[in-house]
Amino acid sequence: MPSLLSYWLSGYLAISLALVTFCNAGHKEGLLVDCLEQIPNLDVVLPTDPREYKNATSVWELKIPREYPVAVVIPSSAKEIQAAVKCAIEAKIRVVPKAGGHSYEGWSVQNGTLGIDLQAMDSVVADKSTGIVTAGPGATLGMLYYHAWFDAGKGINGGTCPPVGLSGFLLGGGFGYYSRRAGMGCDNVVSFDMVDAKGRLLKVSKRQNKDLFWAMCGGGGGNYGVITKWSVKMMDVPDVIQYASVTYADNVDTAAQVADYFQSWASSADANLGSELHVGPNSSAAKLFFFYAGSGSLSDIIDASNLKSLGSSAPKISYKNYTWIDAVVAQAGWGLQSPEQLLQRSWPDEQDYRKEKSHYVFSPGWSTSLYKTLFTQMRDMYPGGNIKFRTSGGKIATKSTTATAFPWRSALGWVITKGTWGDGSGSKQAAYAWLEKASATIAAAGEKNAAYVNYIDSLLTDWPEAYYAQNYKRLQSIKSKVDPQDMFTYPIQGIVGSKPISCTLQPCVASSS
């Protein structure tokens, strides 16, 4: 692993480069900074303050080379965001919002742009009487879990990683253990406020700006504007969340048999049942994890299935009961011990060097041989890798593929392949080679080109189809109306208008000429 000295030197050189770039900035950059510094009380971070600039431009993914925005603002109100966006419009510089900074490609920080770090706008108010939680765009999932439970006795349909920003989670669709019970995260959004590419503050709901409401449920973060406030439905939860783990022998044939059965069985099981299958790292043992929020018995559900009879020997089964908030802590991992830790923005062991890819599954049970091929490839090419199977169905599937921008409603589940290398488990090159081999194997089996935009992947070529399917054309049409100059977009894989535009904004993106 790199030494602490090498980390320090790389950081020092990176900030020095940004400082030199800033000191030689052109007219646009100077115009932007001058305008931003006229906004009362706005916290403006420039490369001339290396320590603050490094903090403001940090992202979760360690594999990402550092990027250098012209400036980063840390607003405390919607009005400050509006003013900052108007400065960017005047200077003709693109705007990139960052909520949690957990983009798998680090695209919430970009070279030559105005960064808007939303972390200071993280208030959360859970109203028990209405069942609605109101949150700032910088709030994390963990903050919502904590306040929904302790202030209103409710739950939130979120993911397993509490430091993830609420905004990014919802804008990409939002999947978690309770999605089969409550739908995708964005299905529970009541309304939101957003600053658009003209600096206007818009109210968005099913009744107001309906096209934007449709687009922002799966259309990905950073494509249409800057969220300033969320209103989200909380969910009722039972007194007890039932948990079970089922662990099989370390055997590729057994893992393939379990995966084949699990993927077809779990998607049609009780919608109150959330489940995952893990294989790896450094093991071919299949491990199942269940969280059940229904009124029945989890042990009865498992007994009625074929799970106990799979493999050459009986699996080890463990049961435990949790309150909902303690189940959230258990799902998070990373050694969390108490609900209070859900309020933290990060943990020391959270970051590593990783690459993850996602693949939605539509065929009702691939084949034992296909699963065996995937697990054998991982064992032989990258034993430190990990394959997860997450189950869809339930309430996710009750909406049509075009009801929201998120299209993969009919999937049985999805596969995540993950390679890490910072802990000495292998090299980056070997991880990428295995990940691409696994993707090719899945594609050769006849599965759709279908991926989850919240697992954004720069290696995807036909990404409009993979993330959005037939919904991409409508997303482009909406983009042309609300952001015709592509003020909000990514360097690659950003949603752009349906017609090519001239490059009038800095930096140019692939869609511009």
Buried (B, 14 or more C-beta within 10 A) or exposed (E): EEEEEEEEEEBEEBBEEBBEBBEEBEEBBEBBBEBBEEBEEBBBBBBEBBEBBBBBBBBBBBBBEBBBBBBBBBBBBBBBBBBBBBBBBBBBBBBBBBBBBBBBBBBBBBBBBBBBBBBBBBEBEBBEEEBBBBBBBBBBBBBBBBBBBEBBEBBBBBBBBBBBBBBBBBBBBBBBBBBBBBBBBBBBBBBBBBBBBBBEBBEBBEEEBEBBBBBBBBBBBBBBBBBBBBBBBBBEBBEBBBBBBBBBBEBBBBBBBBBBBBBBBBBEBBBBBBBBBBBBBEBBBBBBBBBBBBEEEBEEBBEEBEBEEBBEEEBEBEEEEBBBBBBBBBBBEBEBEEBEBBBBBBBEEBBBBBBBBBBBBBBEBBEBEBBBBBBBBBBEBBBBBBBBBBBBBBBBBEBEBEBBBBBBBBBBBBBBBBBBBBEEBBEBEBBBBBBBBBBEBBEEBEBBBBBBBBBBBBEBEEBBBBBBBEBBEBBBEBBBEBBEBBBBBBBEBBBBBEEEBEBEBBBBBEBBE
